[in-house]
């Protein structure tokens, strides 16, 4: 957890909070894989569907460059 919270600020500076939150959601899929291989848990197809949707959303979000407004410019 110390490593996680130490790297959060670096990730936020290089990308966005939205992308960070989307990527954190994928941890459930990796936890499920660990549960299957380490503890013999049952596989649920909804985890795979959710993982594919998250990956698709991440790709879709990163297709366009984010435009930032300069503080000196008027909206």
N, C-alpha and C positions, 0 to 999 in steps of 0.2 A: 504494500500500500504506500510505503514511503516513496518508492520509485515511481509509482503511478502518479501521485500528487506532485512529485518533483518535475515530472515531464509534462504535466498538463499545461503549464504556462508556455512552454516551448511549442507545443502543438497548437495552442490557441494563436500564437504569433504567426505561425507558418500557414495556418488554414483558418477555419472559422469554427465557432461554437456549434453550429448546426452539424457540420461534418464530424466534429468530435463526438457529439451525442449519437449520431448515426453509427459511427464505428464502435462505440461502447455497447450498442445494442447487439452487435455480433458476438459479444462474449457469451451470451446464452447458448449459441450454437456450439461454440468450442467447449463449453461446460457439458453440453449434452454428449459430444463426442468422447470426452474424457469419461463420462459416466458409463457410456456403452463399453468402451474398451477396458476400463479399470474395474468397474463394478458390475458389469453385465446388465445394465438397465435396458429397458425396452425402448426401441426407436419409435419416435412419433413423427409422422410426416409433416405436421404443422411447423415443427422447428425448421425443416428444410425449406418449406414454402416461405416462412418468414425470413430466413437467411437470404434466399434468392431475391425477395422483395427489397431487403435492405441493401444488398449489393447493387441491384438495379437502380435504386434511389440514389446511392452514392455516385454511381457513374453518371446518372442524369444530372445531378447537382453540379458535378465537376466539369460538365461539357462547356459551360459558359464561364467566361472570366467575370469575376466580381468587380463591379465598379464602385469605387469609394469616392465620397464627396469630400472635397477639400473644405476645410473650415472657413477659408476666406471667400469661397464661392457662395452665391445666393441660390436658393432652391427655386 
